[in-house]
Amino acid sequence: MAIVDVITEFADALIEALSPPTLAAPGGELARLCATPSTVGFDDAVIGQTMVQLTRVVNLAGTAMSGLTDAADRAGLPARKRVKTSTDLLKQLGITPAAAHRYARTGHAAHTMPGVMVHARTGGVPIEQLDAIGKGITFVGKRVPLDEDRRADLARRLSCQVTPADVSQRARELALEWAPEIDDTDPDAIPVAENQDLNEMTLVTGEDGHTTGTLDLDALTGEELNQALDPLCKPIPQPDGSRDPRTAKQRRSDALAHVIRTYLNGKDRPTVSGGVLPHVTMIVPTQCGNGTSAPGSAPESSSQVASLGFTGPVSPATVGLVLCEAAMRRVLLDQNSAPLDVGREHRSVTAGLRRALEARDRGCAFPGCGRPISWTDAHHCTPWSKGGDTSIDNCVLLCRMHHTLIHQTGWEVFICHDRHPWFRPPLDPQHPDRHREPIRSNARRTMTAAPTAAA
């Protein structure tokens, strides 16, 4: 029987076993077992043995798919299907991008770990473990010369690890242990720590929208990164003089965010198509001027949540944070997400207004902060999306940390009759009737709250 027929027959049998019971049919064996398992242990052996065998099937399916993915690439199938790579073929089948790339990596790396593949072909190694071992071999191979015997030894050592994370850590340890000494007589020899060809970086956006990353940098690049972050990592006292509540990790991430925003503000950096210099790409569903939905009723599948280009859906607080400083291009979409009208691009705060704000606020205006002007965003006291003017009497300079604080907590900022920003702390849930005393901006801080103190 052809392999395709065997796999089809197995899939049909599994579908039948999983069919739920109905009035007309008793249902499949697996469906009945899952619906009414014995609570006194009669079904323990069947459940356990079935899980063991299905684990083998899952592992075998992953190994087979990785081999087929590599075979499809070598056979030129993607080009005949009018896609770029075999991973695109897998995506068309409904396989997630992460899994598709894992199959491709494992298939391409299979020849570097023949001993491991022997066990994989019996269903003893998960595809995630195979992928980690393949990446580990590649990682070590970039740093240490590997002949066939040493590569086999490396694959054996890595396959002994329990999880993919353990495999990755062990590969890094072996790369350091096996790294050759640099021959001083060879002027072209480059120490591993200084080899820029080994630099790697990964960025992954998780299910919760947070982006995590890993860095593997040469000594010089790492030094430059630390040099850029170090002066921005210093603790900043609170308005009452108490210590900065952020941990060292949080301060370091805030520093990196500032370095990124400074780069995005630069006019000499590479642009996207059309010469636009975007900070972020954000799509915000909107309404027509009369408060009704855009022309044509939106389908149920149409999202009403704002979304960033790379990291996905975001809350209204982040929308307000972005709109404060964003250069915007208005695009109206119909119910099928087709463009109806494109408005002119405009910047919320002009250069002249920015200079006026800098002269008035002299840095972050949040009480007790005073971060330099170059660190600040222009914030609308009354949001621009709610009709607030882009004017000196409705804007204030805030560093990104306090800009985020204003948008995400109960802190309020307003321009008082003296045409300077004032801040009001959040409501205290324990004392809801307590008066929320306004606080002057950082540039006008004094030792007393007397009205004439800052006149």
N, C-alpha and C positions, 0 to 999 in steps of 0.2 A: 504494500500500500504506500502511496506517495506521502511524503512528510506533511504536505498541506492537508491531505485527507485525514491523517492521524490527528493533527492539531484541531481540525474542524470537528472531528468526531468527539474529541475530548471536550472541546468548548460546548458542544451541544449537550453532552452528558452532564456537564456542570450546570448548564442553564436549567436542564430538567430537574436536577437535584435541588436547585435553589427556588424552583417555582412554588409560590405560596399556595396553601390549601384554599379551595373554594367549595361551594356547594356541589359542584359537578365533579370535582377531582380531589383526591386526598392530599395532593401537593407532593413535592419532592422530599427525599429522605433528609437532606441537609436542612431544608426549610422546616420540616417537622421537628428536627433535633434542636434547631435554634429557637423555635417558638415555645416548645415545652420540654426543656431539659429536666432530667431527674434531679431532685434536690437531695437525694439520699445516696448518690454516688453510682447508680446503675449505669449512667452514661459516661462516666469519667474516662474509661478506656477508649471509647469511640471518639469522644471529643479530643482527647489528647493525641491519639494516633492520627486523626484527620488533620489536626493542626500541624503535626510534624510533616506529614506528606504534602500538605498544601504549601508549607514553607519551602520544601524542596522544589515544588512546581514553580513558585514565585521566583526563587533563585535561578532555576533553569531557564525560565522565560526571560529573565534579565540578561543572562549570559547569551542566550540565543539571539535576542534582539540586538545586543551589542555587536555580535558577529555579523548579523545581517546588515546592520547600519554601515559597518566598514566595507562589507561586500558591495553594497549599493554604491558607495563612493568609488570604489575601484572599478566597478562595472560601468560607471558613467550614467547610472539611472537618473540622478537628479536633473541632469541637463535634458534628458529625453522627456522628463516630466515638467520641464520649464520652471525649475526652482534652482536655487544656488547650491545647496548642500543637502546631504541626507538628513540632517536635523530638520530641515524645512519639510521634508517628506513626513517625518514623524509628527511634526506639529499639525500637519494637515489631517493626520489620523486622530487628533485630539489629545496627543501626549503633551504634557506641559513642557515649556522651553527648558526648564532645569533638568528634567528627566531626559529629554532629547539630547541635550549636550552631554549628559552623563553617559548615555549609550554610545555616543560618537567617540568620546574620549577613551572609554574602556575598549571599544573595538579597535581603535588605532593603537592602543598600548598593549594589546593582548600578546603580541610577539615578544615583548620584553619580559614577560613573566610566564613562560610555558609551564613551569611546575605548578604555579597557582592555578592556571587554567585547567589542569588535570582535575583538581578538586572542584573547580567551578562547574565543570561539565557533568559532575555527579550531583549537583544541586547543593553543594556544601558551603558555598561562599555567596553572600548577598551582593547585588550589583553595586551598592554603595561602598562595600569593602573593596571590591575589585577596582572601582574608580579611585579610591583613596590610595591603594597600593600603586596603581599606575602613575598617579600624580606624584607619589613619594619617590618612585624610581626616577621620574623626570627631574624632580627637584634635586636629588642627590647627583644625578648624572651631569647636571650643569656645573657642579662644583667639584666633582671628583671623577677622574678617569675610571670608567667601568669596563672591564672585559667581560666575556660571557660568564665565566665562573663567578666573578664578584657580583655581577648583576643577579645571578641566580641566588647567591647568598643573601643579597639585599632583599630580594623578593621573599625569601623564606623568613627572614627576620621581621619584615613588615607584616607578613601574613599571620604572625603569632599574636599580633595586637588584637584587642577586643573590639574596639570601636574605630570608625574612621578618624575621629579626633586623635585617638592614640596612635594610629598609623602616621598621621601628619607630624605629631610631636616626635615620634621615634625617627622619622626620616630626617628631621632637622638635627636631632642629636647625632645621628650617624654621619650626616654631612659635615658636622664639626669635628667628629672623632676621626674621620677618614681624610679630612682636608690635608693635602700635601704641603710640606714646608716650601716656602718660596726660595728658589735658588738665587743667591745674591749675584751670581755671575751672569744671570740671564736678565738683561735690561728690559726685555719685553714681558717678563713675568708680572702678573698683577695679583696681589693678595685677594682672597675671596671677599674680604670686608670692603674692598675698594673697587670691586668689579661692578660697573653700572649695568652690564648686560644681564645681571642676575636680579635686578630690581623688579619687584612685583607688587601689585596692589589690587585688592578686590573690594567691591562695594555691592552689598546685597540689601534690598529693601524687604523687610519682613512683613508678615501678615498684619502686624499692628501699625505699619507705616513707617516705623523707625528704620533708619539705614545703619547697618553695621559694616565695618570694613577691617581689613588687615593690611599691614604695611611690611614690606621686606626691602629695606633701602641700604644702599652702600653707605660707607662711613661719612663721606662728604655731604651727600644729600641729607642724611640723618642729622648731621651737624647744622646744616642750613635750616632744616625744619625746626630744630630745637631753638636756634637763634631767632627765628621769626616768632615762635610761640612764647618764649620765655618772658619778654617784657609785658606780654598781654595776659599772663597767668597770675599776676599779683592779686591778692585778696582786696576787695573793695568794701569798706565799712558800710553798715546800714545807716539810714538817716539819724537814728538815735545814738550812733557811735558804736553799736555792737558789732561783733565780728561778722565777716562775710559768711553766710550760711552754706555757700557752695563748697563741695568737696574739691580736692585737687583735680580729679578727673573731670568734674563739671567745668571748672575754670579752664582746663586745657581744651575742652570741646568748644567752649565759648571763644577762646582765643583762635582756634582753627576757623570757626565761623567768621570771625572778624577778618582774618587773612583772606578768606575766600571772597567776602563782600568787597574788600579793598581792591582785590584783583578785578572783580566784576565792574567796579566803578571806573577802571582804567579805560582810556579812550584808544589806547594803542594795541589792545589785545585782539586776537582773532575774532571775527564776527561770523554770525550765521548768514545764510543766504539773504541778500538784499542789504547787507551792511548794518543790520540791526544789532544792537548790543544788549541782549536781554539779561536781566538778573535771574529771573525764573520765568517759566512758561506756565500760566495758570488760566484755566477755562472756568468762567463763572457763569452759571445759568442766571438769566435775568428776566425781567418782566417789562412789558411795554409801559409807556408813560401813564396809562390810565389804571395800572395795577392789575390788568388781566394778563393772561399768558400770551406768549408770542403767537403770531398768526398760525392757526391750525392747532387743534388740541394735541398736547404732547402725549405720546404713547406711554403706557405703564412702564415700559422698559427704559424710558428716558430718565437719566439721572438729574436730580435737582441739587446735587451736592457739588461744590467747587472741587477742582482736581488739578494737581500739579503735574507737569509733563513727565517727570521721572518717577516721583514717589507716590502719586495717586491722590485719593480723596483727602481733603483737609477741612478743619472746622471753620465756622464763621470768624473766630478770633484770629486765625492765621490769615484768612482772606483780608480782614481789616488791616493786619500788619503789613501785608504785601502791598495793598492799595495805597498806603500812606506815601510810599516812595516810588511807586512803579511808574514806568512809562507804559501807557496803555494803548492798545489798539482795539477799538470796538468792532465786534463781528456779531451780527444778528444771525441766528440759525433758525430754520424752520423745524417742523416736528420730526423731520428725517435727518436732522443735523446738517442740512445743506445750507451754505451761506446765503443770506438774503441781502445783507447790506454791510459794507465795511466803512466805518467812520474814520476820521483823521486821528493820527497818533498825537498825543500830547502828554507833557510831563506835569505832574501835579504841582511841583514846587519849582519855580523858575530860578535862574541863577541869581537874579537881583533879589528876589525874596529870600533865597538862601543866605545871601550876604547879610541881609537885615536881621534874620534870625540869629546868625552867628554873632553879630554885634550885640544883640540883646541878651542872648542866653549864655554865650561864651563857653559852650560845651554842653554836656548833658545837663539838663535843667533839673533832673530828679534830685530831691533833697539829699545832700551828703555824697553825691556822686562826683560830678564835675569832670567826667572823662573828656578827653580832647575833642575839639570840633570835628576832626576827621573821623572820629569813631561814631558819629551820630547820624540818625535818620530824622527826617522831618515828619512829625506826627500831627494829624488833624484832631483837635480837641473834639469838635463835632465832626463825625466821620464824613468824608467826602461823598460816600454812597448815600448818606442821609441828608444831603443838601448843604453840608458844611462848606464854607468858602475856603479857597486856597489863598489865605491872606495872613498878614502879620498878626491879626487879632484872632486867628483860629489855629495857629500852628505853633509847635514847640519842638525844640531839638532834644532827642532822647537817644542814649546809647542803645544798642540792640537788646541788652539784658533788661533794661527798664522799659524799653518800648514793648517788649513781650510781656512784661509784668503788667503794664497798663491795659493791654488787650486781653489778658487772660485772668486777671484778678479783679478785686473790687476797688483798686486804686482809681481815683479820678483826677484829671487835670483840666483846668479851665483858665481862661484869660479873664482876669478881674478888671475892675474899673481903672486900675493903674496901668493897664495894658501890658502886664507881666504875667507869666504863668504861675499859678498856685496849684497845690496838690492837696487832695483830701484822702486820708487813709481809708482802708476798707471798713465796712461795718463789722463790729465785734459781735458775733453771734451770742456770746455770753452776756453782753450788755447792749442790746439793740437800741436802747434809748439814750445811750451816751453820746454826747456832742462830738462830732468829728471835726476837730479843729483844723482849719486849713494851714498848710505849711508853705512858706516861700520857696521859690526855686533856689537851686544851689548857688547861682551867681549873686543872689541877694540874701544869703543866709546871715543871720545876726545872732547875738547872744540873748535876745529878748524877743517876745512876740508882740511888743508894743506897735501899734499901727504906724507910728512916725519913725520907727527904727530904720526903715529902709527907704525913707523918703529921699 
